[in-house]
Amino acid sequence: MHKAVILVGGPSRGTRFRPLSLNVPKPLFPVAGAPIIEHHLSALAKIDNLKEVLIIGFFEDNVFANFIDHAAVEYPNINVRYLREYQALGTAGGIYHFRDEILRGNPTSFFVIHADIACDFPLQGMLDAHSKHRGLCTLLGTKVPREQANKFGCLIARPETNEVMHYVEKPESFISDLISCGVYLFDSAVFSEIKAALDNKKNAHEENDYLWSAPDDRLRLEQDLLRPLSEGKKLYVFETQNFWRQIKTAGSAVPANAAYLEKYAAGAPERLARKKEGSPDIVGAVYIHPSAQVDPSAKIGPNVSIGPRAVIGKGTEGLRLALAVHLIDILSMQAGSCILHAVVGWDSRIGTWARVEGSPVQGHSTTVTRNGVKSQSITILGKEVSVKDEIIIRNCIVLPHKELKASFHNEILM
């Protein structure tokens, strides 16, 4: 029997996801027609004998109440529960604190997945690989461009066995272009290693050893656990060749949205809008919520998500458009408007012949500002933003409740 843990953090985290996280917690933000963590849950539901998924974080209990109810209907064979930390305990601290809940039922192994990622989730492949080497942990790995590798946890593995020999979280110099994806499969016996890491951290804190001490007492999964496991020959990597994206900033939701839509196009085309007579001009992979109203003259795609109750007017054009609209809210696009490389939030209005445009995300970049200047990136409009007729908003981040009567470029509009 297997279990899974999804680490969702808390309200003090995800600040780079603003202004979108001002209105919805990042784990529940809709990407490709579903909350971010529902993509995790969908992948976990395909694993045989996986009986329970525990969502661990520091949000209030009611934040995930509706999602838990939804999961009970959509995934009746899996028990999904939310476990709230009494304080922010760190990525490994929360797992150890709820060890009795994880070990209840005597699972042989359990997955741990960070909420802020989007990927193909080759979980069955990880299980098959783990059953062969029987290490304490198998992590999902992928290759990234050399110049971006030091933004992640980097590892060096033996090619013939995939045993991880060295792991460093965000190294200062180049070590490897093979990184951790934030998806782990642990043997249940790993809790003895977590206890050892916790004891080491406490002892080091008492001795004021800066090599082990963190700014707080939180036990971190990557720094405090994976590094000792790599030194003890108990850590292995399963490398994926499929897509992987990290969802850190609000703009990073756009490439994640595109990746999931392209996945649907390859394996689940029934989830996407289809081009037919009397319907909008659909280009590539496009998701349109059934409650949305899209004028037949509109051009939508590729890689576009249109949320619930959105209203898309005549002649609108949305190439590489990502419309993130909350379940009960309305987005309105007037005739002739255009959105490119952008996220438009809840209850917003795009005027006639207005243009909202961003720059495509390059690689795994999460930079919003550089040297104090707004960098070229996805344009983000927060909740209840009104863009007046014939206005151009380019490479901007706009906080909620703004009325834009003039054009802006490369700015953060407070």
Secondary structure, DSSP 8 states (H G I E B T S, - for coil): -EEEEEEEE-TTS-GGGTTGGGTS-GGG-EETTEEHHHHHHHHHTTSTTEEEEEEEESS-GGGGHHHHHHHHHH-TTSEEEEEE-SS---HHHHHHHTHHHHHTT--SEEEEEESSEEE---HHHHHHHHHHH--SEEEEEEE--GGGGGGSEEEEE-TTT-BEEEEEES-SS---SEEEEEEEEEEGGGHHHHHHHHHHHHHHHHHT-TTT--SSS---IIIIIIHHHHHTT-EEEEE--S-EEE--SGGGHHHHHHHHHHHHHHH-GGGS----TTS-EE-SSEEE-TT-EE-TT-EE-SSEEE-TT-EE-TT-EETTEEE---TT---EE-TT-EEESEEE-TT-EE-TT-EEE-----TT---SEETTEE-S--EEE-TT-EE-TT-EEES-EE-SS-EE-S-EES-EE-
